Amino acid sequence: MILDTPSKRRELLDRAKTVAIVGASENPARASYFVLRYLRTHGFEVWPVNPMHSSVDDLKSYPTLAALVAEHGVPDVVDVFRRPDALPQLVEEAIAVGAKALWLQYGVVNEEAIKRADEADLAVVVDRCIKAEHARFSGGLSMAGMDSGIVTAKRRA
């Protein structure tokens, strides 16, 4: 199912506790590093997946989703920072390990792979940033002058 509305994406984030970040970088200037740090400091258990790094932000990095799942079990969300042409193979790996949700970051769009993930009953978020969506739903973007869409003076727990 394509999670194409804010309420569907919020439901996914509300129930998610663990996130695998495929393509996580140890370079603090990269978006994947910043998102990993943000999620860690906002209550998520995060696992980097990148065969080029042994660790990211002092977390063990796994070479594949299968290696991660063998050690920790299936993450609630597989967040992807990869080129669109790498997506078909990654979707097949996500299906093989029993993933339930696939989050494709800004620009990670491959229609064939998205269709395959949808047909395999994965919850799929396309062309959105998990950090930006989480911050929006928790009121965090209003501090940066952006409209969070939330009318409250209290942050969510």
C-alpha positions as CSV (number, residue, x, y, z in Angstrom):
1,M,0.0,0.0,0.0
2,I,1.3,3.4,-0.9
3,L,1.1,5.7,2.1
4,D,0.1,8.8,0.1
5,T,-1.5,10.9,2.9
6,P,-0.1,12.5,6.0
7,S,-2.4,10.5,8.2
8,K,-1.1,7.2,6.8
9,R,2.5,8.3,7.2
10,R,1.8,9.4,10.7
11,E,0.3,6.1,11.6
12,L,3.4,4.3,10.4
13,L,5.7,6.5,12.3
14,D,3.5,6.2,15.5
15,R,3.8,2.5,15.5
16,A,7.4,2.2,14.3
17,K,10.2,1.6,16.9
18,T,13.0,0.3,14.8
19,V,14.5,1.7,11.5
20,A,17.1,0.3,9.2
21,I,18.8,3.1,7.2
22,V,20.0,1.6,3.9
23,G,22.8,3.8,2.6
24,A,23.7,5.4,5.9
25,S,26.9,7.4,5.7
26,E,29.5,8.1,8.4
27,N,29.9,11.6,6.8
28,P,28.1,14.1,9.0
29,A,27.5,16.3,6.0
30,R,25.3,13.7,4.4
31,A,21.5,13.6,4.8
32,S,21.6,9.9,5.7
33,Y,23.9,10.6,8.7
34,F,21.8,13.5,9.9
35,V,18.5,11.5,9.6
36,L,20.1,8.6,11.5
37,R,21.2,11.0,14.3
38,Y,17.8,12.6,14.4
39,L,15.9,9.3,14.7
40,R,18.3,8.1,17.4
41,T,17.6,11.2,19.5
42,H,13.8,10.9,19.0
43,G,13.2,7.5,20.4
44,F,13.9,5.1,17.5
45,E,16.3,2.2,17.5
46,V,18.3,2.7,14.4
47,W,20.6,0.3,12.4
48,P,22.8,1.5,9.6
49,V,23.1,-0.7,6.5
50,N,26.0,0.0,4.3
51,P,28.7,-2.4,3.1
52,M,31.2,0.4,2.8
53,H,31.2,1.2,6.6
54,S,31.9,-1.0,9.6
55,S,30.1,1.6,11.8
56,V,28.1,4.8,11.5
57,D,27.7,7.1,14.5
58,D,29.2,4.4,16.7
59,L,26.6,1.9,15.6
60,K,27.6,-1.3,13.9
61,S,26.8,-1.1,10.2
62,Y,25.5,-4.1,8.4
63,P,26.5,-5.0,4.8
64,T,23.0,-6.1,3.9
65,L,19.4,-6.1,5.2
66,A,19.7,-9.9,5.6
67,A,22.7,-9.6,7.9
68,L,20.9,-7.0,10.0
69,V,17.7,-9.1,10.3
70,A,19.8,-12.2,11.3
71,E,21.1,-10.2,14.3
72,H,18.2,-8.0,15.3
73,G,15.1,-9.2,13.5
74,V,13.0,-7.3,10.9
75,P,13.0,-3.5,11.4
76,D,9.6,-1.7,11.5
77,V,10.8,0.6,8.6
78,V,13.5,0.2,6.0
79,D,14.5,3.8,5.1
80,V,16.4,4.1,1.8
81,F,19.1,6.5,0.8
82,R,20.3,4.9,-2.4
83,R,20.2,5.7,-6.1
84,P,16.9,4.8,-7.9
85,D,18.6,2.2,-10.0
86,A,19.6,0.2,-6.9
87,L,16.0,0.1,-5.8
88,P,14.7,-3.1,-7.6
89,Q,17.3,-5.3,-6.0
90,L,16.8,-3.6,-2.6
91,V,13.0,-4.1,-2.8
92,E,13.6,-7.8,-3.5
93,E,15.9,-8.1,-0.5
94,A,13.3,-6.2,1.7
95,I,10.6,-8.7,0.6
96,A,12.9,-11.7,1.2
97,V,13.6,-10.6,4.8
98,G,9.9,-10.0,5.6
99,A,10.0,-6.2,5.8
100,K,6.6,-4.5,6.2
101,A,7.4,-0.9,5.4
102,L,9.7,0.8,2.9
103,W,10.5,4.5,3.2
104,L,12.0,6.1,0.0
105,Q,13.8,9.3,0.7
106,Y,13.6,12.4,-1.5
107,G,14.7,11.5,-5.1
108,V,14.7,7.7,-4.5
109,V,12.0,7.0,-7.1
110,N,11.9,3.9,-9.3
111,E,8.4,3.2,-10.5
112,E,9.0,-0.5,-11.2
113,A,10.4,-1.1,-7.7
114,I,7.6,0.9,-6.1
115,K,5.0,-1.2,-7.9
116,R,6.8,-4.4,-6.9
117,A,6.9,-3.3,-3.2
118,D,3.2,-2.3,-3.3
119,E,2.2,-5.6,-4.9
120,A,4.1,-7.4,-2.1
121,D,2.0,-5.6,0.5
122,L,4.7,-3.4,1.9
123,A,3.6,-0.1,3.2
124,V,5.5,2.3,0.9
125,V,6.3,6.0,1.4
126,V,7.7,7.6,-1.7
127,D,9.8,10.7,-2.2
128,R,9.5,11.9,1.4
129,C,12.0,12.4,4.2
130,I,11.3,10.4,7.4
131,K,13.0,13.0,9.5
132,A,11.0,15.9,8.0
133,E,7.7,13.9,8.3
134,H,8.4,13.0,12.0
135,A,9.4,16.5,12.9
136,R,6.2,17.9,11.1
137,F,4.0,15.5,13.0
138,S,5.6,16.3,16.4
139,G,5.6,20.0,15.9
140,G,9.3,20.3,15.3
141,L,9.3,22.1,12.0
142,S,7.5,25.1,13.4
143,M,10.7,26.1,15.1
144,A,12.3,26.5,11.7
145,G,9.4,28.7,10.5
146,M,7.6,26.0,8.5
147,D,4.0,25.2,9.0
148,S,3.7,21.9,10.8
149,G,0.0,21.7,10.3
150,I,-0.5,21.2,14.1
151,V,-2.4,23.6,16.2
152,T,-1.2,23.0,19.7
153,A,1.2,24.5,22.2
154,K,2.2,21.0,23.5
155,R,4.6,18.6,21.8
156,R,3.7,15.0,21.5
157,A,5.4,12.7,24.0
